[in-house]
Amino acid sequence: MSIKTAVVDGVATIEIARPEKKNALTMAMYTAMSEALDAAREDKAVRAVLITGQPGIFTSGNDIEDFMQRPPGQGSESMDSPVFRFMQSLLACDKPVVAAVTGAAIGIGTTMLLHCDFVYVSDEARLAMPFVSLGLVPEFASSLLVPQLMGHRRAAEKLLLGDPFSAEQAVECGIANAVLPASEVLPYARRMAERFNALPPGAVREAKQLMRAPQREQMLQVIRAEGEKFGKRLRSPEAMEAFQAFFQKRKPDFSAF
Ligand code: COA
């Protein structure tokens, strides 16, 4: 199974483990992560959730083969897709979620960090949201949250040009808490998650709910609007050219569009 889960010392760990495909996320993997998050939310023994990847790679984002062959449905149908369910579970998780970004975090790999509470990044990691370069649009409220975090101009570099950025830049622009040497990122993130064992869980949950509440409605609206466009764009000739170019290991050619 390419998602490994475990509950140890009050921390529910979700480990993305498909290194042969750079931890690209398939529908089955989203479902497994969604179930793990829902279970963590219900389990009284769990005080925090830790999401991590493999050395050198957090995740290369959605499996591009899946995007081509099995794109999530359009309109209201898309709200039932495994990726939507996963993000809904992440948004609904009222326990602290800590991310240990062990390496590259691309596409939804970076988007999901916007919805985590603590993000620790390996000094070797690169982050990127190359949706537009793939003929797509930003997803899961990144078009709202990224400009809010860093201002429109720096967001434009990341969301319109899809420029990758370093772990230091991720901290500087507010996506991450700290940069750590690659070997220390996971143990450090785990120690931070374990700190919640010593805190009152009811107060932690209510505080997290309160911190998220003011933006919740707006975020859900944006997620719906992005989802509609994303679903259409996945089926667009621009996206097809980008996906085929990826597998043919060449630069995409958008000159005809
Ligand atoms: N979906 C499907 N397969 C993927 C993938 C993805 N998102 N990312 C990597 N893979 C596969 C490659 O096709 C390759 O498969 P192969 O060995 O059968 O040819 C394998 O994983 C290794 O990837 P490769 O590109 O050779 O590794 P790399 O170390 O040179 O580069 C990345 C790593 C992550 C920088 C690069 O794979 C990449 O850019 N991936 C796509 C990222 C992306 O655009 N994600 C979607 C965002 S919406």
Boltz pocket constraint, residues with backbone or C-beta under 6 A from the ligand:
constraints:
  - pocket:
      binder: B
      contacts: [[A, 19], [A, 20], [A, 21], [A, 22], [A, 24], [A, 25], [A, 60], [A, 61], [A, 62], [A, 63], [A, 64], [A, 65], [A, 104], [A, 106], [A, 107], [A, 108], [A, 130], [A, 131], [A, 134], [A, 246], [A, 247]]
      max_distance: 6.0
